[in-house]
Every structure is written in C-alpha cells, then in structure tokens.
C-alpha cells in the first residue's frame, strides 16, 4: 500500500512540473501577443503600454493596453488607447477603444 501511495505522489509531482511553462515560453507568448495586438490596432505610433494581464486558462485570453494616436483627420492626431484581447487558442486579437476608462 505504501508503494502505491509513494508512486502516486511521485507521478503527481512529475505531472505538475511538466505542466509549468518556462520563462522563455512566457517571453515568446508576450512577444506574440504584442505583435498581434499592434497589427490589430487602428492607432498610429502604437505601442504596448501595459504588462500583459493573463486570464485563467478557462477564459483563454490575454489583455494588453495599446496607446498611440488616432489617424483620422477629425481626431487631429489626439492620443488614444485601445484594449486588446488576445485569444490564446486562435491566436487572434480583438481591440476596442479604451479612452473612457482612462478618464479622457
């Protein structure tokens, strides 16, 4: 009985360790999120303005704030912000204006 318990605990430890992501994997993910979000934004001179906010795996999204300037003539080059949601499974980005949250 002790042998089975020891084996079960040992296998559980290996499984948990194997599921952990490496620092390199997270860095690659963050780079992919930034690149995809910057391609999806409508802002010019866009840059990622926040660290990624990782939602749990059941949700499957990473969020970043993008800041830049509005390209439309009527916006007169005003600064602006967009929230980008990156869907991990499809690797697609979705953006929405986010100025009102920042009090603009």
C-alpha angles and dihedrals in degrees: 000000000000090000092056092047092049091048092048092050092047093051091047090054092051092048093052092048093048092054095056116103121232124238088248092054091051091048090052090048092050091049091050091048092050093047095047093045093048090053091050098049124099093209122103121225085024123180135173104257102185142042112260116272107217118209118205118273094259088064095040101203139118118200129205134172116237121201129190141111130297111250097203114108093229090056090060095217092299118171114256144175135217130190113228122203113196115201107216098204098050095027090226128137129220122193134195132178111269104179095111091060091057092052098253 
